[in-house]
Amino acid sequence: MSLFKARDWWSAVLGEGEEFDQGCLCVGDVDNSGSGYDKVVVGSYMGMLRIFAPHASKPAEQTIADAQLLEVQLRDPIIQVEVGKFVSCSELLHLAVLHPRKLSVYAVSGTAGNVEHGDQYQLRLVYEHNLQRTACNMTYGPFGGVTGHHFICIQSMDGMLMFFEQESYAFGRFLPGFLLPGPLCYCARTDSFITVSSARQVECYRYETLAVATDADTRQDSEQQSKSSGKRLTAEWLLVLGEQALDICVPSASPMASSVFVLGERNLFCLRDSGQIRFMKKLEYNPSCFLPYASVSEGTTNVLLGNHNNMLLVYQDTTLKWAAQLSCVPVAVRVANFPELKGLVVTLSSEGHLQCSYMGTDPSFFTAPKVEAREVNYDEVDAEMKALHKVIREATKNQDIIPKAEAEDDLTVTAIVSSSLDDVSQALIPEMNDMAVPSVKVKIKVSCRSALQSPKLSVCVQPPLAVTQDQFVLDSLGSGSQVVVAFSAFLNGHYTPADLTGDIAVSYSSPTGVPRVAQCKFVLPLRLVCCPTSASKNSKYKITVDTNKPPVNLNEVFPEFVAKAEDKEGNALAFQFIAGSRVTVLASKTSQRYRIQSESFEDIWLVAKELVQRFDRHFAKLGVKDFRNSFSGPIPLAEYFETVDHHFELRVNAQKYQDLLSERAVQFRAIQRRLLTRFKDKTPAPLQNLDTLMEGTYRQVIALADAAEENRACLVQAFSRLRSATHLLILLVSLWQGLSAEQTAILEATLLPLLQDTPQLGWEESVDAAVSHLLRTCLSRSPKDQAISLSTTQLSMPKDTSRLKKHITLLCDRIGKGGRLSLSSEANVPTPVMLPAACETMPEPIAEQEEEDPALQQEATAKFIKKKQPSKKVKSKTESSKEKKEKDLGKESKKEPTKEKESKKDSSKDSKESSKESSRESKKEKKESSKEKESTAEPLKEKTKVSKKPSVKVKEKKKESEAGDG
């Protein structure tokens, strides 16, 4: 950012929607007025030619029309404009206009006006050349040392240099090794042309060499003739730049020694006309245009350089002398002399902003208003400081990965689900199980606070639910506008969905260009997937929900299902799922219990969830604050594991089908290769039943593919049922232990980590890893069992579900004993669990120790023994001496465990404390040896035995203490 701004002397905005580039601007006395003052000539890609004579005037009187001399609409786009002596019979200045397929030379003349309207200017065509090739750029000069006239050289898009000597075409030459055109410039002192090729090197060709080279009409002719006869076109000198050039300029400062300036993408190069580098300046920005001009100091050259940061920089060789801020990015810059002021900088932007400015230090007349001095209220400052400290503490305390949404978003999304079903169903499957499939209308209201360009709305529902349209491209929204879109949701599969919620996401860009997403959720009604029916008395699966309030009429809680309800008292209500079984809800007349029963375990989920939520809303309307749902247990893990086994069986079948399909595909390709070699053989040979084998293999491949596709469809349904059963299990556990919303969310993230199964990552291995992590952290039995480091092993499909079932059982058991689910590090220290005296602890298979590698088990046991040794020495010196002897004996102590038992029994007669310690140590050694030698099933039996014995000894201790007190 510059301290100074370029002072605006005159400016104009040219047209609307026109485009300009670096060749569209030139300055000169185009009308030959003889005053020595310049005019500004501007051409656009839209074919508009304008000529201006800027002059300073008062701001109130300053208009573009006063300075504009001429405006002509030409038929072709204008690539470049130049002013020079282009007519043979005249030494006056003419205007050369380059079009893609034509070169036109015009004479600009002005006649003095006799009335107030001023002078009149006319544009007269002198001559034109129709080009056979598409032009890219041009340069002009006294080619060959001619005096008093200027010749023109045009570079075509395919690399041909076309030379015109005023009204006649001279010759054309192709540049060797050409790919794409680059900037072109003429150096008068050496009579040579300088360009930058696609090889990113500066190339110099002398005019004399170009003139005597072999002529050719096409590039192929040029290449053939250069090989056979004639002089081959070669460069005078080459210099590798290593980057593409934006422009080349040769300032006409001194005829004795000239410099060639090349503007690269990241560097400014100054070369001698012999191809040697004088200096190079590395730029820290992206340049857009430049103009070298004569400097006041001898031996130096000034360079005006514009960049994409709206800056205009002045360099004297490599030294930055001045920097000024422009109002736009310049694509062309020139220096011109006007009547009121000489040496003005003329800049043109790509949008057509033409500006004449000078780089002075005129001060701005704006002065900031004085701020009234007021005394500081230290109490208010202290209060504000405390408030800010509080905000900082809260911000650092909650270290969320996802940033929180702002208080007021640019766009808000709300969803409204219709309370009634559609009169005409929009479902693709009109009927299932002799029942009509309904649909419900959902309206999405999108409102914005600021203008937004074409936001996109996406709707997502869980299969088998579907919507009539899931993608919407909204029209551009103005500030404060609102748009409403609608769609219908319906059931589109022969199984019950696990979730009736849908997600809406609207993606848009904020006014500052930052991409954002606004989200919203909606819940579809239960009536969409089931209808009322008659209640059934007996069912296979039953769940009982307890409340602390008197029973309510179920017809009041489910008013939309009252149509076919046989029980007028509201004690029974039945739901028939369209793609599932019948679910019955029974209310007890005497107790405060409700039974939910069905022939399908997973179908209970949606009804149980709806029942619990509607109970909460019903009693909240009545003003009851202490209402609570609960579940007395037991948790139906056996029924849940049936769903898990069915899902895992389908996953195993999918893997088997995949393997068989791969084998048959390999066999099919091998038979094809054999047949192909037989058919290619010149001497015919018998096929040896290869065609029959190929046909049979093809049938097997098709059959396996059909079976795999059918299994995949069954797997999708099984996963949906597994999600329903898992949701039901989470609901029962939360009601059983009264889990908070945060703990329920952790449990749901643990047991439902995936929305869909993939062959690479399945539900079983993901849940097993998540449950194991909880068992090692917040649900660990003691701080010693906690594993801080996360497992980095790759997840793969397990061999069976026994380990997963064991972990889920252990998870429910530890939650039932008072374990608290938390992800924070402070909550990893387990809270002491108080159990009743009559409760017997169930044997816990310590999965994290059983399933680990033997090496890890040995390390864990070694650490455990080392930690226990100091306490043994303090308690008993005799035991420590025995331990040393046992360590020396080594293998003998392992071979004879019975002798150790007998010796410890003898020592227990002397003192009770030492006997208890020895028995505990022997049992611990038994545990460790059994872990290393026996299978995974045997340790479970021993652990149950070992876990019972300490409880018996605790009871004996209590009896002895009571007898001692007595």
N, C-alpha and C positions, 0 to 999 in steps of 0.2 A: 504494500500500500504506500503510495507516494504522498509526501507532504503537500505537494503542489498539484493542481489540476491544470489541464490544458485550457487556456482561456479561449472561450468560444467567440470568434469574430463574426462568422457567418455560418449558417447551417441550413440544411433542407433535408426533408425526407422524400425520396423519389418513389412515386407510385405505391401500389399495394400488391403484395405477393410477387414482386419481381426479385430476381436473383442476379447477383453481381460477383465478379471474381477479379483477380489481380490485373488482368489485361483490359478491364473495362474502364480504366481511368487514364487520361493523359491531359497535359496542360501545354499551352502554347498560344501564340498569336495567330489563331487559325483563320481569322478574317482579314489578316494582313493590314491592320489599322495603322501600323507604323509607330504606335505610341510606345511600344516596348513592353506593354502590359499583357499578361497572360489571360486566356480564357480556359475554363474547365470543360472538358468534353467527357461525357459519361455515356456508355452504351450498356444495355442490359441483355440478358439471355432471352428476354421476351421480344427483342427486336426494337426497343425504344432508344432513340438517339437524342440526347439533350446536350445543349451548350449553355454554359452559365458565364456571366461576368459579375462575380460577387463584388459587393461594395458595402461599406459600413453605413449603417443608418440607425435611427433611433429605434429602440425596441418596439414602440407602438406602431411605427410605420414599416417595420421589417416584414416583407412578404417574399415568397419565392418568385412570384410573377415579376417583380421589379428587376431581379437579377437574371432571369431566364431569357436568353436570346432566341433559342430555337428548340423545338421539340418535334421530332419526326418519327412516325411509326414505320419501320422497315419490315419487309415480309419475312426475313430470316433472322435467327438469333445472332447477336453480335458477340463474337469471341474476343476481339481485341481492336482497339483504336489507337492510331498513331498519327502525329503531325510531322510532315517533312516535305521536301522538295521532290514530289513524285511525278511531275509533268515535265516532259522533255523540252517543250518550247517555252517554258516559263520558270523563273527562279522564285516564284511566290510559294508560300506554304499551302499545302493541300492536306486534306483529311483522308487517311486510308482506313477503311473499315473491313475487317476480316469476318466473313461468314463461314459456316461449315463447308460450303461448296462454291464459294464465290469471294473474290476480292474486288472491292469497289473503291474508287478514288473520287472524292467529292471536292468541289470548290465552294467555300462558304463566303458569301458576300453580303454586305450590309449597305442599305441606302438610307440617307437621312430623311426623317419624316418632316412633313410640312405642317403637321397639326400636333395636338397634345399627345398623341399616341406614341410618339417617339420613333426610333429607328426601326427599320424592317430588315430582317435577315432571311436569306434564301439559301437553300442547299441544292447545288447543281451537280449532276453526275458528269464527270469528265470521261472516265472509261472504266471498264470492269473486265475481269478475267474469270471465266468459268473454270472451276477446278475439277480435275478428273478424280482426285482423291480427297478424302475428308481431312480438313485442316485442323491442326492443333494449336499452333502459335506462329508468330512471325517476328522478324527483326529487320531493321533497315540500316543503311549506311552507304558511304561512298565505296562500294565494292570495286576492287581492282585499282584504287587510287584515282577514281574519277572525281572531278571537281565541279561544284555547282549543282550537282544532282544527287539523288538518293535512289538506290536500287532496293528491292524488297526480296527477302528470302522467307519462304513459308515452309514449315515442317509439317508433314502429314502424319496421320495416326499410324501409318505402316512404315514410317522411317525414311521417307523420301524428302530431300531438300529441293524445293522448286524455286528457281531464280527468275525474277522478272526485272527487266531493264525498262522501267516506266511502262509504256503501252505494249511492249512485246515480251513474249516468253523466251527466256534465254536457254536454259537447260535444266535437267533434273538429275540428281544423284541419290542413290540409296546408301544409307550409313551402314557400315559392316557390323555384323553381330547385333542387329537391332531387335528389341523386344517391345518396349514401351517408350513413348516419347517423353522427353524431359525438357527442362527450360533451355532456351536458346538465346545466345547473345553474340554481337559482332564487336570485335576489337579492331579499331581503325588503325592503330599504330603498327600492328603486325599483319593487318589485312587477313584476319582469320576468324573462324566461327568456333565458339566454345559451347559445349553442351555437356550434360551429365547423362550417361547411359543407364540402362537397367542393371548393369554390372556394378553400379554405384562407384563409377570412376569418371573423372573429368577428362573429356576428350577434346582436342583442338585440331581443326582441319583448316589448312590454308586455302584461300579462295583460288589461288593458282592451281593447287592440286585438284580441287574439285572441278575446275574448268577443263583441265586436260584429261581427266579420267574418262574411261569408256562410258558412253551414253547407253542407257537401257530403258526400255519401256516397263519392264517388270523386274521384280527382285530376282526371279529365277534367271532371267536373261543377264542381269548384272553379275550373278554368281558364276554363270557359265562363261561369260566373256572375260571375267577377271582371271579365270583359270586358263583360258585358251590364249587370248590375245589382248592387247591394249594394256594401259597402265592400271594397276590395281589401286583402289582408294585406301590410303593408309593415314593414320592420325599423325599429326606433327609431334605431339607429346601426350602422355597419359599420366594421370595421378589418381591413385585409389583414395576415395573418401571414406568408404565403409558405411555410408548412410545415404539415404535419398536426399536430393536437393530440392528445395522449394523455389528458389529463384537464383539467377545469375545476373550480375550487373558489372559493367566496365565504366567507371566514371571518367569523363573527359576532362581531367584536371591538367595534365601536362603532356604534351606530345613526345617528350623525351623518354619518359618511363611511365607505363600504365600498370595499374593493378587490376586484378580480376577478383571480385568479391563473390563468394558462393555461400548462400544461406542454406544450411542443412537443418535436419530435424532437431538436432541437439547442439550444433556447433556452428560458429561463424568462421569461415575460412577466407584468408586474404592471400592470393597467389600473385606471383610475378607473371608477366605475359609469356615467360619461357617455361612455366609449369612448376616453378619452385615455390614452396610455402614461405610467405613472409611472416605471417603469424596466424594463430588460431585461438579463438575465444570460445570456451565451453559455456553454454547457456544453461541456466537452471530453470528454464520454463519452456513452454512450447511457442516458438515464434510463428507469426502469421504473415509478415511481409517486412521488406527493408528497402532502404534507398541510400546508397553512398553519395556524398556530395563533397565539394571542395571545402577544405578546412582553412582557417585563418593561419594556423601554424604551418610552417613550411615542412614538407616531408611527411605530413600526416593527412589522414582522411577521416572525415566525420561520417558516421553511419546513423541514420534514423531507423529504429527497429521497433516494430509493433509485435505484441504477443497476445495470447488468448486470455490474459488477466486484465485486459482493457488498459494496458500500459503502453506508453510511448517512451522509449529509451534513446538517449543520445550517447554514442560511444565515439571517443577519439582514439582510433586504433583499438586497443583493448581496454581502455580506461573509460569507465562510466562517468559521464559528465553531468547528466541531467536525467530526471525521470518525471514524467507527468502522467496523470490519470486521464483517460479518455472515457467517453460515455458509452462506447461500444467497441467491439473487436474489429480492428481494421484489416481489410484484405488487400488494400492498395494504398500507397502513400507517395505523394509528390510534393515538391517545393515550388511555389509560384510567387510571382510579383504582381501586386495589384496597385491601383493608383494611390490608395491611402496608406498602404503598408507593404513593404517588400519582405520576401523570405517567409511567407506564411506556409504553414504545413497543411496540405490538403489530404484528407483521409476519407476512405470510402469503405463501408461495411458491407457484408454479404446481403443484408436486408435492404440496403439502399440509403443508409444514413450518410449523407455527404456533409463534411464539416471542414471549415477553414479556421484554424486556431493558431495561437502563438503560445510559447512557453514562457510567460512572464510571471511575476510575483505580485500581481495586483491583489490587494487584500479583499476579502469578502466583506460586504457591508453588513452582514448579519452579526448581531451581537447578542449574546445570551443574556436573558434578563437576570437581574441580581436576585440572589436568594436571601430572603429575610433571615437575619441572624436570630436564633432563639436559644434560650438557655437549655442545657441538657438536664433532663429529669432522670436522675440516677436510679430511682426506684423502678421506673418503667424500663430502663435499660437492663437492670438486673432481672426483672420478670421476663423480658424478652429473651435474655440469655438462657435462663432456666428452661423456657419453653423450647428453645432451639436445641439445648443439650438433651432434652427428653426425646425430641424427634430423632436426633442422631443415635441415641441409644436404642430406640425401637427399630431404626433402620439397620443397625449393625446386629441386633439380636436376631431378627428374622432374615436369615441368609437364604432367600429363595432363589432357585435357579431360574424360574420363569418370572419375568418382571410383572409387577402388579399393574392392572389396568388403571388408566387415568380416571379421575373423578368424573369427567365429562368427555366422552368419546366423540369423535367427529360423526360417527354413525351408530345408531342404536337399532337393534333387531328384536322384535317381539312376535311370538307365535300364539295364535288363537285357534284352539281345536273346537270344532263344532260340537254342541251338546247332543245333537241327534245324528243318526246315521243318514247317509244319502238316500233319497227316494229311489233313484236309479243307480244301482251299484256300478262302480267303475272297475270292478275286479276282472282280471284276465281269465280266472277260473271261476265261472259263475256258480258252480255247485260242487260241494264236497260232502261225501257220506250222507247224501240225500238232504243236505242243508244248504241254503243259499249263503253265498259268501258276501258279506256286506262291505261297504267302504265308508270312510268318514272324511269330511272336508277339513283341511287345515289352511288357515290364512296367515301369511307372513307379512308383517308391516315393517317397512324399512324407512326410517326417517333420519335425516342428516342435518347438521348444524352449519356445514360449509359446502361449497360446490365440489362435487366429485365426478370423475369421468368414468362412465361405464363400469360400475361395480358388478361382480359376478357372484351369484348365490348358488350354493350347493346344498342339497338335502341328502341325508344319510339315515337309513333305518336298518335295523338288524334283520337278516334273513330269518324266516321266509317272508317277512313283511316287504312290501314294495310300494312305490308311489307312481303316480301317472307321469310326473316329470321331475327329474332330480337335478337339472341344471337350468339356471336362468341367467341371462345377460340383461341387466337392467339398463334403462336409458340413463343418460347423464343427468345427475340430480343437481338442482340448484340449491342455494342456501335456504334452509328451512323447509325444503320440499319433503314429500312423503309418497311412497309407492307401496302398493299392496299387490301381492301375488298369491295365488291359491293353487292347491293341488289336492288330490285325494290319496289316502293310504288304504291298503287292503292286504289281505292274506294271500300269498302267492306260492304256497308250498303245502305239502301234505304232512306237516308236523307243526307243533306248537312253538311259537317263538319264546326265547328266554328273556327277552326284554321288550317292553312296549314303548321305550323312550326313543326319540329321534333327535338328531343333531342338525343344526343349520349353521353354515359358515358363509360369511360374506367377505370376499377379498376385495380390497380397494387400496388406493394410494392416497395418503393424506395430502393436504395442500402443499406441504413442503417436499413431497416426493417420496416419503417413507412408506413402504408397503405395510399394510395392517390387515388384520382379520378380526371381524366381529362375530361372536358366536352366541348361539341361543339353543335351548333345549325345549322339547315339547313331549308330552306324555299322551299316548293314544289310549282310548277308553278300553276297558276290559270287554265291553259288549262287542268289540270288533272281532274277537277271536273265539267267543263262546256265546251261548244262548241259554235261557232258562229251561229247565227240565224238571222231571219228578225226582225226588230224593230216593237214594238207595240206602238200605239199612246196613248191609254188610259189605265191607271192602277189604282189600289185601293190606293197604298201607293206611295207618292212622296216626294223626298228630293232634295233641291236645295243647291249646293255648289258654293260660290262666290269666285272669284279670283281678283287680282289687275292687271292682264295682259290681253292683247287681247286673244280671244279664239283661240285654236290651233286645228289642224286636229286630230281627234280621231284615224284615221288610222295610224298616225305616233306614237301615244302614245301606241296603242295596235296593233303592226304589225302582231302578230300571229293570230289575229281574223279578218283579212281583207278578208279571202277567200270568205265568204258568205255575206259580207257587201254590201247592195244595194246602200247606199249613197256614191257616189264617192267623194263628198266634205268633207266627214268625220264629218258631223254634227250629225250623229246618229250611234249608235253601240249597238247591242243586244247580250246578253249572255244567253244561255239556259243551266241551271244546269241539270246535268244528273239525279240527285235525287231530283230536286226541280223545281222552277218556272222560268219564263223568266224575266230577268232584262235588262232594256233598259237605255242607257245613251244618253241624248240629249244635244247638245251644242247650245247655243243661237247665232244667227247670228249678233245681234245688241249689246247685253250686254255681260258682262264677267261672265256669269253664266252657270252652267251645272246642268241638272236635271237627277236624278236617280230615276226610277220608276219601280215598280214590284207589282205583285199580292200577294207577301209574304213579310212581313215586315223584317223578319230576313235574307232573302236571299240578301237584299241590302248590308249587312255588307261587304262581301268579295269584291264586286265590288267597293264599296265606299272606302275601305281601299286601294285597288290596284290603284284606280284612283288618290287618294291624293298622294300616294308614287311615282307613275309614273310622276305626274305633277312636284313634287319636283326634281326628277332626270332629267326630260326633260329640265326644266329651269336652273338647275345647269350646264348641259352640254353647254347650250347657254351662260353661264357666267352671268346670271341674279342673283343678290344677294338679292334683296328686294322683291322677289316673296313671296306671302302669300296666303294660303287658308283660307277661313272663312265660317261661317254659320250664317245667319241672324236670324234664328229662325222661329217660336217657336219650342221648344223641343217637339218632338212627344211622350209625356208621355202617352197619352190615348192608342195609338197603342202599346206602350211598355207594359203597364199594362195588355193588353189582353194576351200577351205571359206569363206574370207572373201568371195571374189567371188560365190559362190552365195548367201550370206546377203544381200549388198548388192543383188544382182539382184532378190531377192524384196522387199526394201524399196522399190526403185524401182518394181516392179510394183504394190505396195500404194499408193504415191502416185499412180500413173497411174490405178488403179481409183478412187481417191478423187476425183480431178479429173473423170474421166468420169462418175462417179455424181452429182457436184454439177451438172455441165452438164445431164445428163438430167433431174435433179430440177427444175431451173429451167425446162427446156423443158416438163416435165409440168405444173407449176403454171401456166405461161403458157397452155397449151392449156385447162386447167380454167377459167381466168378467161374465155377467149374463149367457151367453151361456156356458161358461166354467164350471160354477158351475152346470148347468143343465146336461151337459154331464158327469161330474164326479159323479153325484148322482147315487147311486146303484139302487134306485127305479126310473124307467123312468117316466118323467113328460112331459106334453105338452109344446112345445116351446112358445106358445102364440104369434105367429107371430114375434118372435124376429129375426128369419132369414130374414124375409122380411124387417124388420126395419133396420137390419144391411146392407143389400144390398142397400137399398135406401140411407142410410147414406154414404156408400162407394161411390156411384155415386155422391152425393153432394160434398164429399171431393175432388174427381177427378175433378169435374166441377169447384169448387172454385180454385183449384190449377192451372188449365189451365187458368182461368180468371186472377188470380194473376200474372202468368207468362206473359200473354199477356199485362197486365197493366204495368208490369215492363219494357217490351220492349218499350212500348209507352212512359214511363217515361224517359228512356234513350234518346229517340229522342227528347222529349220535353225539356230536360235539355240542349241538344246540341243547339236547337233553342233558348232557353233562353240565353245561352252564346253568341250566335251570336247577338241577339237583344241587350244584355248588352254591348257588344263590340261596336256596332253601336251607342248606347246612349253615351258611353264614348267619342267616336270620335267626335260626334256632340257637346258635351259640351266643349271639348277642342278646337274645331274650333270656337265655339260661343264666348268663353271668352279668347281665345289665351293662354291657359294654357301651362306652361313649361313642359318639359319632367318629372321633378320630381313630379310636381303636378298631371300630368296625371297618373304616376305610383301609387301615393297614391290613386287616384280615382279608378283605376283599381283594386288595392288590396282591396278596400272597397266594390266594387260592385261584384267582382269575387273572393271571398276568397276560393272557393272550385273548384277542378277539376272534382269531381263527387259527386253525391248525395249518402248518406247512410241513412238507417232507423234511426240511432241514431242522426245524424246531417245533417240538410238540408240547402238549399240555403237561404230560407226565413229568418229563425232565425239568421243565421250567418250575412247576410247583414243588418238586422235590428239592431243587436248589434253594428256592425261597423259604420253604418250611425249615430246611436244615439251618439256614442263616438265622432264623428267629430262635430256633432251639439252642444255638450256640451263643446268642447275644442276649436279648431281653428276656428270654424264657429259660436261660441256663439255670441249673440247680444251685450253683455256687460261682463266685468270681473266678475260681481256679479253672472251671470248665469253659470259660468264655474264650472264643477264638476271635481275636481282633482282626487278623488278616483274612481277607476274603479269598475264596477259592477261585483260581484262575483257570481251572481245567475246562476243556471244551465240553459243552452239553451234548449228549447223544442219547438215542432212544434206549431205555433200559431193557434188560432181558425179560423181566416180569414186573408186577406191581406190588410185590411183597414189601419191598423197602419203602415205597411211597405210602402204602397203607399203614405201615409201622410208624412212620413219621407223622402222618395225620392223626393217628390215634394218640401218639405222645403229645402232639400239639394240643388236642382237645383236653387231654388229661392235665397238662400243666396250666392251661387256662382255667380249668375247673378247680385247680388248687390255689387259685389267686394270682396267677402270673399276669403281668401287665404288659400289653403290647405297646411298644414305643420305638421310634427310630432315633431318638436323641441319645447321646453318649451317656448322659446322666442317669437315664432310666435303665441302662444295661446292668446295674447292680440290682440283683433280685431282692424283693421284699420278703421278709420272713413269713412263712405261711403257718397259721395256727390251725391244726387239725384237731377234731374231737378225739378223746382218748379211746373211744370204741372203734374208730375208723382204722382199718388196716390199709397200709399203703400198697397200691397195686404195683407189681413188679414192672419196672421201666426198662425196656431194652434201649440201652444208650447207643443210639444209632450212629452218632457221630464218631464213637470210638470203635464200634464193630466194623463199620464199613471202610475204615481207613486202611492204608497199607500197613503190612507188618513192621516195616522200618519205623513208621511214625508211632505205632503202638509201643515198640521197644523204647523209643526216645521218651514217650510220655511216661511209661512205667519207671524208667531210670530217673527222670526228674522227680516223680512222685516219691521214690525211695530216698533220694537225696534230701528232699525237704523234710521227710519224717525222721531222719536219723538224729538230729540234735535233740528232739523231744524225748527220744528213747534214752539217750545218755543221761538226761536230767532225771528222768523218772527212775531208772534202774541201771546201776553200773554192771551188775551181773549180766543183764540182758545185752549190754553193749559188748561185753567180752565174748558172749556167745555168738553175737553177730559177726565179730571178727573171725572167730573160729569157722563159722559157716562160710564166710567169704574165702578163707584159705582152703577149705575142703573143696569148694566149687561143685564139681559134678557129683561127688558122693552125696552131698546134701540133697540134690535133686532126685537121685536114685532111691534114697531111703527116706521118704517123707513120714513113714510110720514111726521110725525111731525118733524123729524130732517131736512127733506128737507125744510119744511116751515120756520123753525127757521133760517136755513142757508140762505134762500132767504131774510128774513127780515134783517139779519145782512149784507147781500151784499149791501143793500141800503146805509149803513153807510160808508163802505169802499170797494173799488173794489178789493183790494189785498186779504182781508180776505174772500170775497165771492169766489174768484177763488180758494183759498186754501181749503175752505170748500167743494166746488163742487168736487175738485179732491179727497179729502178724502172720500166723500160719494161714489164716483164711485169706489174707491179702495175697500171700504168695500163691495160694491155690488159684485165686482169680487170675493172676498174671500168667501162670503156667497154662491154665485152661484156655486163655485167649490166644496163646501162641501155638498150641498143639491141636486143640479140638476144633470141630467145625462150628459154623455160626449158629446152628440150632442148639448144640450142647451148652454153650455158655449161657443161653437164656435160662436153661433149667437150673444150672448152678447158681445163677444170680438170684433166682427166686428163692432158692434154699438159703443162700447167704443173707438175703435181705430179710428173711423171716427170723433167723437166729438172733440178730441184734435186738429185734423187737422183744423177743422172749427174755433176753438178758436184761433189757430195760425194765420189764415188768418185775423180774426177780430183784433188781436193785431197789425198785420202789417198795417191794414187800419187805426187804431187809431194812430199808430206812424207816419204814413204818414200825417194824418190830423193835428197832433200836429206840425210836422215840417213845414207844409204849413202855 
